[in-house]
């Protein structure tokens, strides 16, 4: 949170979900290796270098895109770690809410790095 100024005045630039599942050359559906499923998110900000966040083994995804002709901007964000899970919310929270109408994700792990454009 400190490296990215708490997501203050940032935008969600890209979002992708990677399953790792595939169709074999014989035409069979194949399950990916354990831990292959990921969410990749790229954020940019006026306050910090762009970052790439990888959520490992995602358990829940709720993406609420902005209306057409509106920015996908965040004023702040929250990250919690509880019971071996990582939770990301697109707004500031004091604690994990029981319900939330914005974008949020939960996963078994998270990595991040500064993103080179």
C-alpha positions as CSV (number, residue, x, y, z in Angstrom):
1,X,0.0,0.0,0.0
2,X,2.9,2.3,0.8
3,X,4.7,1.7,-2.5
4,X,1.5,2.7,-4.5
5,X,0.3,5.6,-2.3
6,X,-2.7,3.6,-1.0
7,X,-4.0,3.5,-4.6
8,X,-4.9,7.2,-4.3
9,X,-6.0,8.6,-7.7
10,X,-5.2,5.4,-9.5
11,X,-6.9,3.7,-12.4
12,X,-7.4,0.0,-13.1
13,X,-5.8,-0.2,-16.5
14,X,-6.0,-4.0,-17.3
15,X,-7.6,-7.0,-15.8
16,X,-7.3,-10.6,-16.9
17,X,-8.1,-14.0,-15.5
18,X,-5.9,-17.0,-16.4
19,X,-7.2,-20.5,-15.8
20,X,-4.3,-22.5,-17.3
21,X,-6.9,-25.1,-18.4
22,X,-6.5,-26.2,-22.0
23,X,-7.6,-28.6,-24.8
24,X,-5.1,-31.3,-25.6
25,X,-4.0,-32.2,-29.1
26,X,-6.3,-35.2,-28.8
27,X,-9.3,-32.9,-28.1
28,X,-9.6,-33.6,-24.4
29,X,-10.2,-31.0,-21.8
30,X,-7.3,-30.8,-19.4
31,X,-7.1,-29.3,-15.9
32,X,-4.3,-26.9,-15.2
33,X,-1.6,-27.7,-12.6
34,X,-2.6,-26.7,-9.0
35,X,-1.8,-23.0,-8.5
36,X,-2.1,-22.1,-12.2
37,X,-5.2,-20.0,-11.9
38,X,-4.4,-16.3,-11.5
39,X,-5.9,-12.8,-11.8
40,X,-3.6,-10.2,-13.3
41,X,-4.4,-6.5,-12.7
42,X,-2.4,-3.5,-13.8
43,X,-2.9,-0.2,-12.0
44,X,-1.5,3.2,-12.9
45,X,-1.4,6.3,-10.7
46,X,-0.5,10.0,-10.7
47,X,1.4,9.3,-7.4
48,X,3.5,6.2,-8.1
49,X,5.0,4.0,-10.8
50,X,2.5,1.5,-12.4
51,X,2.1,-1.8,-10.6
52,X,1.1,-5.3,-11.7
53,X,-0.8,-7.3,-9.1
54,X,-1.1,-11.1,-9.4
55,X,-3.8,-12.8,-7.2
56,X,-2.9,-16.5,-6.9
57,X,-5.6,-19.2,-6.7
58,X,-8.5,-16.7,-6.8
59,X,-11.6,-17.7,-4.8
60,X,-13.9,-14.9,-5.5
61,X,-14.0,-12.2,-8.2
62,X,-16.5,-9.3,-8.3
63,X,-15.6,-6.8,-10.9
64,X,-17.9,-3.8,-11.2
65,X,-16.8,-1.8,-14.3
66,X,-17.4,1.9,-14.5
67,X,-20.2,3.3,-16.8
68,X,-19.2,4.0,-20.3
69,X,-17.4,7.4,-20.6
70,X,-16.3,7.2,-17.0
71,X,-12.8,6.5,-15.6
72,X,-12.0,3.2,-13.8
73,X,-10.5,5.3,-11.0
74,X,-9.9,4.5,-7.4
75,X,-9.5,7.1,-4.7
76,X,-8.0,4.5,-2.3
77,X,-8.2,0.7,-1.7
78,X,-7.9,-1.9,1.0
79,X,-5.9,-5.1,1.3
80,X,-6.5,-7.6,4.2
81,X,-5.0,-10.9,5.1
82,X,-7.2,-13.2,7.1
83,X,-7.3,-17.0,7.5
84,X,-4.6,-17.5,4.8
85,X,-6.6,-15.5,2.3
86,X,-5.9,-12.1,0.7
87,X,-8.8,-9.7,0.2
88,X,-8.6,-6.6,-2.1
89,X,-11.3,-3.9,-2.1
90,X,-11.5,-0.9,-4.4
91,X,-12.2,1.5,-1.5
92,X,-10.9,2.1,2.0
93,X,-12.3,-0.2,4.6
94,X,-11.6,-0.5,8.3
95,X,-12.3,-4.3,8.2
96,X,-13.6,-6.9,5.8
97,X,-17.3,-6.2,5.2
98,X,-19.9,-8.9,5.1
99,X,-21.3,-7.4,1.8
100,X,-19.8,-5.0,-0.7
101,X,-21.2,-3.5,-3.9
102,X,-17.9,-2.4,-5.5
103,X,-15.0,-4.5,-7.0
104,X,-13.3,-6.9,-4.8
105,X,-11.3,-10.1,-5.0
106,X,-10.1,-12.8,-2.7
107,X,-7.3,-15.2,-3.3
108,X,-4.9,-17.7,-1.6
109,X,-2.0,-15.3,-2.3
110,X,-0.8,-12.1,-3.9
111,X,2.4,-10.9,-5.6
112,X,3.1,-7.5,-7.0
113,X,5.8,-5.7,-8.8
114,X,6.4,-2.3,-10.5
115,X,5.2,-2.7,-14.0
116,X,7.4,-1.5,-16.9
117,X,5.3,0.0,-19.7
